């Protein structure tokens, strides 16, 4: 799971009485949340024994002010942002795919034609449409050793069916819940076969590829016996810019598979009519992964999509783990919090566009209700007025929202769309940022009885 693993304990307080009353917060999220309570009114009630007896109790009440910085959402200091690094660092993605021998590079190209003719990336020079961060990934499947020496292989030899686990992107997507890949193009690369012959009675090689019950390739011709690109010999820091050529299979889309699940999927590959040209047959999968995502709306009990209405526009909600980690009970500061103001400041964002933050008035079986339809812009440098919420007993649920659009390349349903731009480096380090800090200022009804006898 990407992102900092924050401890979501409720704040604990210690009461200390010595010529006054102080509440001390505990350490949370790796930083101290300063808390200052100012009592504007205080009442001392005494029950005396005789004329000069001591009071039996002290009742403290009033409307103290509460200032509670919740800190940066994705990094305690606002500098080390693992949330962004998880999408823009090829090493992190290679680790999350969970397969030995994975090779991954940044991929820059003018366009890529998916099945059906969809162009999913822009030209980095013209920025029309806007380019997105894209990777090219070599995913090893198997190195199959022939059962006998090549020269002794009988003519009727048949390549056995190969079962393997496909790549997993579960960890990479762990910090952004509810998103699914919009595009994910694949090719099969085979080395160690001779698919060209002049025998009219020997058909060309055929390939089948299944993932769970999804048919990705069905009797397609093996069109090349060797992957001829110079990709594998390239320096790891250099982005790959050439077209994909020399693959053994036609392109196929894995997006339907990763719209349903992001973890490893059992897969099967079958090769028919192939003729080995070496003792070892190596099979790999080449993946082109643009970081463009589709976000499905939540469903009501009848299965109908539920959208978040904001000023006559439909939005779709993203569940963000780090936002849930900021939630805790506030009743230790009083029965209810009056006149709570949530300020979102210091927005750093060169990653997402059009994303907003919303606070929930409440949640129910049919969705997420925004407080007064107030949303906070998360565009870089945005200055937002504080969001005012009254009568709460805990930090309310928060969610990032993106505007709903039609998914013309998929099922034609209305949902969210999200793209991540190419990584930006400064002095060799990833410099893309996405973070913001949240502060709560409020007043609360406070009452406490302190027995003295």
C-alpha positions as CSV (number, residue, x, y, z in Angstrom):
1,X,0.0,0.0,0.0
2,X,1.5,3.3,-1.1
3,X,1.5,6.5,0.9
4,X,2.5,6.9,4.5
5,X,0.9,4.5,6.9
6,X,-0.5,6.9,9.4
7,X,-1.7,6.0,12.8
8,X,-5.4,7.0,13.2
9,X,-5.6,6.8,16.9
10,X,-8.1,9.2,18.6
11,X,-6.4,12.1,20.3
12,X,-5.8,11.4,24.0
13,X,-5.8,14.2,26.5
14,X,-4.5,14.7,30.0
15,X,-6.3,17.1,32.4
16,X,-4.1,19.1,34.7
17,X,-5.5,21.5,37.3
18,X,-3.0,24.0,38.8
19,X,-4.2,27.6,39.0
20,X,-6.2,27.0,35.8
21,X,-7.2,24.4,33.3
22,X,-5.1,23.0,30.4
23,X,-5.7,20.4,27.8
24,X,-2.6,18.7,26.3
25,X,-2.8,16.8,22.9
26,X,-0.7,13.8,22.2
27,X,1.7,13.3,19.3
28,X,-0.1,12.3,16.1
29,X,1.0,11.8,12.5
30,X,4.6,12.3,13.4
31,X,4.0,16.0,14.4
32,X,2.6,17.8,17.4
33,X,-0.8,19.4,16.8
34,X,-0.6,22.6,19.0
35,X,-3.8,23.1,20.9
36,X,-4.7,26.2,22.8
37,X,-7.9,26.5,24.7
38,X,-9.0,30.0,25.9
39,X,-11.9,30.0,28.3
40,X,-14.1,33.1,27.8
41,X,-16.3,32.3,30.8
42,X,-15.9,30.2,33.9
43,X,-18.2,29.6,36.8
44,X,-17.1,28.5,40.3
45,X,-19.9,26.9,42.3
46,X,-19.2,26.1,45.9
47,X,-21.0,23.8,48.3
48,X,-19.7,24.8,51.7
49,X,-19.6,23.1,55.1
50,X,-20.4,25.9,57.5
51,X,-19.6,29.5,56.6
52,X,-15.9,28.9,55.9
53,X,-16.0,25.4,54.5
54,X,-14.2,24.2,51.4
55,X,-16.2,23.7,48.2
56,X,-17.1,20.1,47.4
57,X,-16.6,20.5,43.7
58,X,-15.6,22.9,41.0
59,X,-17.7,23.1,37.8
60,X,-15.9,24.4,34.8
61,X,-17.9,25.5,31.7
62,X,-17.6,27.9,28.8
63,X,-16.9,28.2,25.1
64,X,-13.2,27.6,24.6
65,X,-11.6,28.2,21.2
66,X,-10.0,25.2,19.5
67,X,-7.1,25.5,17.0
68,X,-6.1,22.2,15.6
69,X,-3.7,21.9,12.7
70,X,-4.3,18.4,11.1
71,X,-1.1,18.8,9.0
72,X,-0.3,17.9,5.5
73,X,-2.5,15.0,4.1
74,X,0.2,13.0,2.3
75,X,3.4,13.9,4.2
76,X,4.0,14.9,7.7
77,X,6.5,17.7,6.7
78,X,5.1,18.5,3.3
79,X,8.3,17.4,1.5
80,X,8.5,13.6,1.3
81,X,5.5,12.8,-0.8
82,X,5.2,9.0,-1.2
83,X,1.8,9.4,-2.7
84,X,3.1,10.9,-5.9
85,X,6.3,8.9,-6.0
86,X,4.3,5.7,-6.2
87,X,3.0,6.7,-9.6
88,X,6.0,8.4,-11.0
89,X,8.9,6.2,-9.8
90,X,9.5,3.3,-12.2
91,X,11.3,1.3,-9.5
92,X,8.3,1.5,-7.1
93,X,6.0,0.3,-9.9
94,X,8.3,-2.5,-10.8
95,X,8.4,-3.7,-7.2
96,X,4.6,-3.6,-7.0
97,X,4.1,-5.7,-10.1
98,X,5.5,-8.5,-8.0
99,X,7.5,-10.5,-10.5
100,X,11.2,-11.1,-10.7
101,X,13.0,-9.7,-13.7
102,X,10.5,-7.0,-14.6
103,X,12.1,-4.2,-16.8
104,X,10.3,-0.8,-16.8
105,X,11.1,2.4,-18.6
106,X,9.4,5.8,-19.1
107,X,7.8,5.9,-22.5
108,X,7.3,9.0,-24.6
109,X,5.4,8.9,-27.8
110,X,3.2,11.0,-30.0
111,X,0.3,8.6,-30.0
112,X,-0.6,4.9,-29.6
113,X,-3.4,3.2,-31.4
114,X,-5.4,0.8,-29.2
115,X,-7.8,-1.7,-30.6
116,X,-10.7,0.3,-31.9
117,X,-8.5,3.3,-32.9
118,X,-8.4,5.2,-29.6
119,X,-5.5,7.6,-29.2
120,X,-4.7,7.7,-25.5
121,X,-1.7,10.1,-25.3
122,X,-0.7,13.5,-26.5
123,X,2.3,15.0,-28.2
124,X,4.8,16.3,-25.5
125,X,5.8,19.1,-28.0
126,X,2.4,20.5,-28.8
127,X,0.6,19.4,-25.6
128,X,-2.5,18.8,-27.6
129,X,-4.0,16.7,-26.2
130,X,-2.1,16.8,-22.9
131,X,0.5,14.0,-22.5
132,X,0.3,11.6,-19.7
133,X,2.9,9.6,-17.7
134,X,3.4,6.4,-19.6
135,X,5.5,3.3,-18.9
136,X,6.6,0.4,-21.1
137,X,7.0,-2.8,-19.1
138,X,8.6,-6.1,-20.0
139,X,6.9,-8.8,-17.8
140,X,8.7,-12.2,-17.9
141,X,6.3,-15.2,-18.3
142,X,8.6,-18.3,-18.7
143,X,11.8,-19.6,-20.1
144,X,10.8,-23.1,-21.3
145,X,13.6,-25.7,-21.8
146,X,12.9,-28.2,-24.5
147,X,12.6,-31.8,-23.1
148,X,15.2,-33.2,-25.6
149,X,18.0,-31.7,-27.7
150,X,16.7,-29.6,-30.5
151,X,18.0,-31.9,-33.2
152,X,16.2,-34.9,-31.6
153,X,12.9,-33.1,-31.2
154,X,10.2,-35.3,-32.9
155,X,8.1,-33.6,-35.6
156,X,4.9,-34.2,-33.7
157,X,6.2,-32.3,-30.7
158,X,3.6,-29.8,-29.3
159,X,4.4,-26.9,-27.0
160,X,2.6,-27.5,-23.6
161,X,0.0,-25.0,-22.3
162,X,1.6,-22.5,-20.0
163,X,-0.2,-21.3,-16.9
164,X,1.1,-18.2,-15.1
165,X,0.1,-15.2,-13.0
166,X,-0.3,-12.0,-14.7
167,X,1.0,-8.7,-13.4
168,X,-0.4,-7.1,-10.2
169,X,-1.0,-3.3,-9.8
170,X,-2.8,-3.6,-6.6
171,X,-0.1,-1.9,-4.5
172,X,0.4,0.9,-6.9
173,X,-3.3,1.8,-6.8
174,X,-3.7,1.1,-3.1
175,X,-3.7,4.8,-2.1
176,X,-6.3,5.8,-4.7
177,X,-9.3,3.7,-4.2
178,X,-12.0,3.3,-6.8
179,X,-9.9,4.0,-9.9
180,X,-9.4,1.5,-12.8
181,X,-7.1,1.6,-15.7
182,X,-8.7,3.3,-18.7
183,X,-6.0,1.9,-21.2
184,X,-3.5,-0.9,-20.9
185,X,-2.1,-2.3,-24.1
186,X,-0.2,-5.6,-24.3
187,X,1.9,-7.6,-26.7
188,X,3.5,-11.1,-26.4
189,X,7.2,-11.4,-27.1
190,X,8.6,-14.8,-28.0
191,X,12.2,-15.7,-28.5
192,X,13.6,-19.0,-29.7
193,X,11.2,-20.1,-32.4
194,X,11.3,-20.1,-36.2
195,X,7.9,-19.1,-37.4
196,X,8.8,-18.8,-41.1
197,X,9.0,-21.8,-43.3
198,X,8.2,-22.7,-46.9
199,X,6.2,-25.8,-46.1
200,X,2.7,-25.2,-47.3
201,X,1.4,-28.0,-45.1
202,X,2.9,-26.5,-42.0
203,X,0.6,-23.5,-40.9
204,X,2.1,-20.4,-39.2
205,X,2.2,-20.4,-35.4
206,X,-1.0,-19.5,-33.5
207,X,-1.4,-18.0,-30.1
208,X,-4.2,-18.0,-27.5
209,X,-4.2,-16.0,-24.3
210,X,-6.8,-16.2,-21.5
211,X,-7.0,-14.2,-18.3
212,X,-9.5,-15.8,-15.9
213,X,-12.5,-16.1,-18.3
214,X,-11.4,-13.2,-20.5
215,X,-10.1,-14.0,-24.0
216,X,-7.3,-11.6,-24.9
217,X,-5.9,-13.5,-28.0
218,X,-7.9,-16.1,-29.8
219,X,-5.9,-18.0,-32.5
220,X,-3.9,-15.0,-33.6
221,X,-0.9,-15.5,-35.9
222,X,2.5,-15.4,-34.3
223,X,3.7,-12.5,-36.6
224,X,7.4,-12.3,-35.4
225,X,9.7,-14.8,-33.8
226,X,12.0,-12.2,-32.1
227,X,11.4,-8.8,-30.5
228,X,13.7,-6.5,-32.5
229,X,13.5,-3.2,-30.6
230,X,16.5,-1.8,-29.0
231,X,14.5,-1.2,-25.8
232,X,16.3,-3.7,-23.6
233,X,19.8,-2.4,-24.3
234,X,18.9,1.2,-23.5
235,X,20.1,3.1,-20.5
236,X,17.5,3.0,-17.7
237,X,17.3,6.8,-17.3
238,X,16.6,7.4,-21.0
239,X,12.9,7.5,-22.0
240,X,11.9,5.1,-24.8
241,X,10.5,7.0,-27.8
242,X,10.3,4.4,-30.6
243,X,7.1,2.7,-31.9
244,X,6.5,-0.8,-30.7
245,X,7.6,-3.2,-33.5
246,X,8.8,-6.7,-33.8
247,X,6.3,-8.1,-31.2
248,X,5.2,-11.7,-31.7
249,X,1.5,-11.0,-31.3
250,X,-0.9,-8.3,-32.4
251,X,-1.7,-5.8,-29.7
252,X,-4.4,-6.6,-27.1
253,X,-6.1,-4.6,-24.3
254,X,-5.8,-5.7,-20.7
255,X,-8.0,-2.8,-19.6
256,X,-11.1,-5.0,-19.3
257,X,-9.2,-7.3,-16.9
258,X,-7.9,-4.4,-14.7
259,X,-11.2,-2.7,-14.6
260,X,-12.4,-5.7,-12.6
261,X,-9.3,-6.4,-10.4
262,X,-5.9,-4.9,-9.9
263,X,-4.1,-7.9,-8.3
264,X,-2.5,-10.9,-10.0
265,X,-4.8,-12.8,-12.4
266,X,-4.3,-16.4,-13.4
267,X,-3.5,-16.5,-17.1
268,X,-3.0,-19.2,-19.8
269,X,-1.1,-19.1,-23.0
270,X,-1.2,-21.7,-25.8
271,X,1.2,-21.8,-28.8
272,X,0.3,-24.1,-31.7
273,X,2.3,-25.0,-34.8
274,X,5.5,-23.4,-33.6
275,X,9.0,-24.7,-34.6
276,X,11.7,-24.1,-32.0
277,X,15.0,-22.5,-33.1
278,X,16.9,-22.9,-29.9
279,X,16.9,-25.1,-26.8
280,X,15.2,-22.4,-24.8
281,X,11.9,-20.7,-25.7
282,X,11.5,-17.4,-23.8
283,X,8.1,-15.8,-23.5
284,X,7.5,-12.3,-22.1
285,X,4.6,-9.8,-22.1
286,X,5.2,-6.2,-23.1
287,X,2.8,-3.7,-21.5
288,X,2.2,-0.1,-22.4
289,X,0.8,1.6,-19.4
290,X,-0.5,5.2,-19.6
291,X,-1.6,6.6,-16.2
292,X,-5.1,7.4,-17.3
293,X,-7.9,6.2,-15.0
294,X,-11.6,5.8,-15.0
295,X,-13.4,6.2,-11.7
296,X,-16.8,4.4,-11.5
297,X,-19.6,6.0,-9.5
298,X,-20.8,4.3,-6.4
299,X,-24.0,2.2,-6.8
300,X,-27.2,2.3,-4.7
301,X,-28.8,-0.9,-3.4
302,X,-30.6,-1.3,-6.8
303,X,-27.4,-1.0,-8.7
304,X,-28.0,2.5,-10.0
305,X,-25.0,4.9,-10.2
306,X,-24.9,7.5,-7.5
307,X,-23.3,10.9,-8.3
308,X,-22.3,13.7,-6.0
309,X,-24.2,16.9,-7.0
310,X,-22.2,20.1,-6.8
311,X,-23.8,23.2,-8.2
312,X,-25.7,21.5,-11.0
313,X,-22.7,19.3,-12.0
314,X,-22.2,15.6,-11.4
315,X,-19.0,14.5,-9.6
316,X,-17.6,11.1,-8.7
317,X,-15.9,10.3,-5.4
318,X,-12.4,8.9,-4.8
319,X,-11.7,7.2,-1.5
320,X,-8.4,8.4,-0.2
321,X,-6.9,6.4,2.7
322,X,-4.9,9.3,4.0
323,X,-8.0,11.5,4.4
324,X,-9.6,8.8,6.5
325,X,-6.5,8.7,8.7
326,X,-7.2,12.3,9.7
327,X,-10.6,11.5,11.2
328,X,-11.0,11.2,15.0
329,X,-13.5,11.9,17.8
330,X,-13.8,15.4,19.0
331,X,-16.0,14.9,22.0
332,X,-13.1,15.1,24.4
333,X,-13.1,18.9,23.7
334,X,-16.9,19.2,24.5
335,X,-20.2,17.6,23.7
336,X,-20.3,19.2,20.2
337,X,-18.1,21.5,18.2
338,X,-19.8,24.8,17.3
339,X,-18.9,26.9,14.4
340,X,-16.1,24.7,13.0
341,X,-14.0,26.1,10.2
342,X,-11.8,23.8,8.1
343,X,-9.1,25.7,6.2
344,X,-7.3,24.0,3.3
345,X,-4.0,25.8,2.6
346,X,-0.6,25.6,0.9
347,X,-2.0,23.5,-2.0
348,X,0.9,22.0,-4.0
349,X,-0.3,20.3,-7.2
350,X,1.2,19.7,-10.6
351,X,-0.3,16.3,-10.8
352,X,-4.1,16.4,-11.0
353,X,-6.4,18.9,-12.7
354,X,-10.0,19.6,-11.8
355,X,-9.9,17.7,-8.5
356,X,-11.7,19.2,-5.5
357,X,-12.0,18.3,-1.8
358,X,-15.4,17.9,-0.1
359,X,-16.5,17.5,3.5
360,X,-19.4,15.2,4.3
361,X,-22.5,16.4,6.0
362,X,-23.4,12.7,6.5
363,X,-23.2,9.4,4.8
364,X,-25.9,6.9,4.0
365,X,-26.7,3.8,1.9
366,X,-27.2,6.0,-1.1
367,X,-24.1,8.1,-1.0
368,X,-22.0,11.0,0.3
369,X,-23.7,14.2,1.2
370,X,-21.6,17.4,0.8
371,X,-22.0,20.1,3.4
372,X,-23.9,22.9,1.7
373,X,-22.4,21.8,-1.6
374,X,-19.1,23.5,-0.6
375,X,-16.1,22.1,-2.3
376,X,-12.4,23.2,-2.0
377,X,-10.3,23.6,-5.2
378,X,-7.1,21.6,-5.1
379,X,-5.5,23.4,-8.0
380,X,-2.0,24.7,-7.4
381,X,-2.0,27.9,-5.4
382,X,-5.8,27.9,-4.9
383,X,-7.0,30.2,-2.1
384,X,-10.2,28.8,-0.6
385,X,-12.4,30.3,2.1
386,X,-12.8,28.1,5.2
387,X,-15.6,25.6,5.0
388,X,-18.0,26.2,7.9
389,X,-19.6,23.1,9.6
390,X,-21.7,23.2,12.7
391,X,-22.8,20.6,15.3
392,X,-20.1,17.9,14.6
393,X,-18.7,15.5,17.1
394,X,-15.8,14.2,15.0
395,X,-13.7,15.2,12.1
396,X,-16.1,14.7,9.2
397,X,-15.4,12.3,6.3
398,X,-13.5,13.9,3.5
399,X,-13.2,12.8,-0.2
400,X,-11.6,14.0,-3.3
401,X,-14.0,14.5,-6.2
402,X,-13.6,14.7,-9.9
403,X,-16.2,15.8,-12.5
404,X,-18.1,13.0,-14.2
405,X,-17.6,12.5,-17.9
406,X,-18.7,9.8,-20.4
407,X,-16.3,7.0,-20.8
408,X,-16.5,6.8,-24.6
409,X,-13.6,4.3,-24.8
410,X,-15.1,1.9,-22.4
411,X,-18.7,1.0,-21.5
412,X,-20.1,4.4,-22.3
413,X,-21.1,5.1,-18.7
414,X,-20.8,8.4,-16.8
415,X,-17.8,8.4,-14.4
416,X,-14.7,10.2,-13.3
417,X,-11.6,10.7,-15.4
418,X,-8.1,11.2,-14.1
419,X,-4.8,11.5,-15.8
420,X,-1.3,11.9,-14.4
421,X,1.1,14.1,-16.4
422,X,4.7,13.0,-17.1
423,X,7.2,13.1,-14.3
424,X,9.2,16.2,-13.8
425,X,12.8,15.9,-12.4
426,X,15.0,18.5,-10.7
427,X,18.6,17.5,-10.2
428,X,17.7,13.9,-11.0
429,X,14.9,13.7,-8.4
430,X,11.2,13.5,-9.0
431,X,9.8,17.0,-8.4
432,X,6.0,16.5,-9.0
433,X,4.0,17.5,-6.0
434,X,0.5,16.9,-4.7
435,X,-0.2,17.9,-1.1
436,X,-2.2,20.3,1.1
437,X,-2.7,20.9,4.7
438,X,-5.9,21.2,6.7
439,X,-6.5,23.2,9.9
440,X,-9.6,23.2,12.2
441,X,-10.6,26.3,14.1
442,X,-13.7,26.0,16.2
443,X,-15.5,26.8,19.4
444,X,-17.0,24.2,21.6
445,X,-19.4,23.8,24.5
446,X,-17.3,22.6,27.5
447,X,-18.4,21.4,30.9
448,X,-16.5,19.4,33.5
449,X,-17.1,18.8,37.2
450,X,-14.0,18.3,39.4
451,X,-14.7,16.9,42.8
452,X,-12.6,18.2,45.6
453,X,-13.8,15.9,48.4
